[in-house]
Amino acid sequence: MNKLTSVLIVDDDRDDCQLFTDSIREFDGGINCLVAHDGQLALDILNNISGSLPSLIFLDLRMPRLGGKKCLIELKKND
């Protein structure tokens, strides 16, 4: 199994993002946590990332600008 190296947390609630990031870092301090506060920003991060993509994406379904369901549809369009 591949080692978990990074995660992308997509949530408009900054407190939830901080809680999630703190929990992941407590579990394994070597995991890089990327945070986006809406789906469009998440897509921008993923399209402009240098190196490997995040191992996991945690996606909130209800967000302003571009919600989680629409973001997921866009993610599935791109290999």
VENMO-V981484 format. One record per residue. N is the residue number from 1. RES is the residue in one letter. PSI is psi in whole degrees, -180 to 180 (999 if undefined). NEAR is the number of other ideal C-beta (glycine too) atoms within 8 Angstrom. D_CENTER is the distance of its C-alpha to the mean C-alpha in Angstrom with 1 decimal. Layout:
((N	RES	PSI	NEAR	D_CENTER) (N	RES	PSI	NEAR	D_CENTER))
This chain:
((1	M	140	2	20.7) (2	N	145	4	18.2) (3	K	137	4	17.0) (4	L	117	9	13.4) (5	T	-32	8	12.7) (6	S	154	11	9.1) (7	V	150	14	5.8) (8	L	122	14	2.2) (9	I	121	12	3.1) (10	V	107	17	4.5) (11	D	136	12	8.1) (12	D	-12	8	11.3) (13	D	108	7	13.0) (14	R	-34	7	13.0) (15	D	-42	6	14.9) (16	D	-41	9	12.5) (17	C	-44	12	9.7) (18	Q	-44	8	12.6) (19	L	-45	8	13.9) (20	F	-46	12	10.8) (21	T	-45	11	10.6) (22	D	-41	8	14.3) (23	S	-42	8	14.6) (24	I	-44	11	12.5) (25	R	-33	10	14.6) (26	E	-37	6	17.7) (27	F	-48	6	17.1) (28	D	106	7	16.8) (29	G	-11	5	16.9) (30	G	-5	5	16.3) (31	I	126	12	12.6) (32	N	127	7	10.7) (33	C	119	11	7.9) (34	L	144	10	6.0) (35	V	135	10	5.7) (36	A	140	12	6.3) (37	H	7	10	9.1) (38	D	167	12	9.6) (39	G	-36	16	9.0) (40	Q	-41	9	11.3) (41	L	-38	11	9.6) (42	A	-45	14	6.4) (43	L	-41	12	9.3) (44	D	-44	9	11.2) (45	I	-48	11	8.9) (46	L	-36	11	8.8) (47	N	-22	6	12.5) (48	N	9	6	13.6) (49	I	137	7	12.1) (50	S	139	3	15.2) (51	G	-155	3	15.5) (52	S	152	4	13.5) (53	L	161	5	10.2) (54	P	148	9	7.6) (55	S	-34	8	9.5) (56	L	150	7	7.2) (57	I	123	9	4.3) (58	F	119	10	5.2) (59	L	118	10	6.4) (60	D	139	11	9.3) (61	L	-33	7	12.2) (62	R	107	5	14.2) (63	M	155	15	13.2) (64	P	169	5	15.5) (65	R	-69	7	15.8) (66	L	110	10	13.7) (67	G	172	10	13.0) (68	G	-41	12	10.8) (69	K	-44	7	13.7) (70	K	-36	9	14.4) (71	C	-43	16	11.0) (72	L	-40	9	11.3) (73	I	-45	8	14.8) (74	E	-39	11	14.0) (75	L	-40	10	11.6) (76	K	-20	6	14.6) (77	K	-22	5	17.0) (78	N	127	5	15.8) (79	D	999	1	16.5))
